[in-house]
Structures are given as C-alpha cells and as structure tokens.
Amino acid sequence: MRTPFVAGNWKMFMSVAEARHLVSEMVPGLQAVEGVEKVLCPPFPSLLAVRALLEGTDIGLGAQNMHWETSGAYTGEVSPLMVAELCHYVIIGHSERRQYFCESDENVQRKVQAALTHGLAAIVCVGESLEENEAGRTAEVVSRQITQGLAGLNLTGTDAESGAASLIIAYEPVWAIGTGRAATAQGANAVVADVIRPALANLFGDPTAQAVRVLYGGSVKAGNAAEFFAQPEIDGALVGGASLKIAEFIPIVQAAKA
Ligand code: PGA
C-alpha cells in the first residue's frame, strides 16, 4: 500500500507575511486529514517562517529547487545542506526549471543524488511538452527523463518500501500546468503504468518501482482531484495554483485519503 501524497507547489507566489497568514489558516484543515502525506513548498524566503508554523503538526515542508554542491562560489544558489536544515522535501526538475533555467536531465540527476545523500526526500518532476505530446513522443521523453534523471541512484532502505520513501515522482505534462487543461485521469494513469513504473523497475527493480509514489500534476483542482486519485497508479498530486487557495487545497487533500 502506497501512502497517498499531496504537495503544494507555491512557485514564486506569497510574501513571507502572506505565507504566514495562509499557513496559519490552512493548518487545522490539513491536520484534520489523516492517512495522507501532506507537504507545503513555499519559496525559499518563507521556509523558516512556515517551518515554525508547522512545528508539532504532521505537515511536511519542502523547497522548490536546490543546487547539488554542498557549498561554494555559486551566487544565488541554495545548497542541499541549507535545504536539509529547514525541510525534509525538495522538488527537483520542475518543468518550469527545465524550460526557463536550462535544467537538464544531468543536472536533475546531480540534484536528486545530492538530495538523497543529505537525507531529503526528492519530488522529481517529469512530463512532455505539448509539441512532444502531439508528435506521439510522450513515452520516449518521460522514459528518458526518468532513466537519465535517476541514473546511478542508490535508494537506501531496509526494504523496497523504506528505500522508495525518499523518492516521489510527479508526472506533469507541461501542457497541463497552469493552463486549466488537465490531462485525462485515464491518460495520466496509462503513462504511469506503461512508462514511469517500467522505467523505475529497470533502474531499481520491481518491488521498489511498485513502492515509489507517483503523483499527477497539472491543473489539479478540488473539482477534478478525486478522478485522478481513483486511478490505481496515481498516488496523489503536485498542486500549483490551487494549493494557494484553502477552499481548493483542503478538499484536494481530503480526496487523496485512501
Ligand atoms: P498547476 O501547477 O496546478 O498550477 O497547474 C502544477 C505544478 O506546476 O506543479
């Protein structure tokens, strides 16, 4: 049994003051939902403030990116040590980073490796662009992103489940992100079943591939979340825009409850 997982990716939204306000309002509703791993990923400047508000709750905290080196002359970057000091999760390889900041599969691999080395759980994003989708290249692109992005990783744990706990995959078709045009639940499930889990099995073996949580992301809302969660291969969601609205995000987390 894979524990359902829902993360809110705040992207570049919310001042520290706004973050404090939103989290204070959200905590009771989120805490009331048991049996779902819940994570908030605010921008770096708000991590410390949000961490204080989440203390003593079962709600996790994540960063949206990080560098792979532990320290060095990398102006403007944040190291895995710094992230691990504040949170347990980190989003890696989001399509916006791949698209606007030249993040390659090689860099994703370095970052995931660094995350695991520092005891972080990595939420690794994969997904094809509209052009790739229309050209029928979804399987090829997603399989390459998994295979190269996770190459050579050692998922440490006493069994498949504990090893897999530190790796979460988010399937986010680029054309579905922030567009209001979500993939169909069946279509997303098929990509997870036919492309993502087989690629994970090639790398880590079948028991681990079955134990890794795979999320759907891209225009998830209160109104469509249950449809995705009803799919056998989809274990939760990475939520962007709707994670900033209490009336949207709490029902999404509730819908993930097994
Ligand atoms: P969206 O973003 O829910 O606003 O489409 C999802 C994401 O980018 O993780």
Residues whose N, C-alpha, C, O or C-beta is under 5 A from the ligand:
A	BS01	PGA	N9 A176 I177 G178 T179 G217 G218 S219 V220 L238 V239 G240 G241 A242
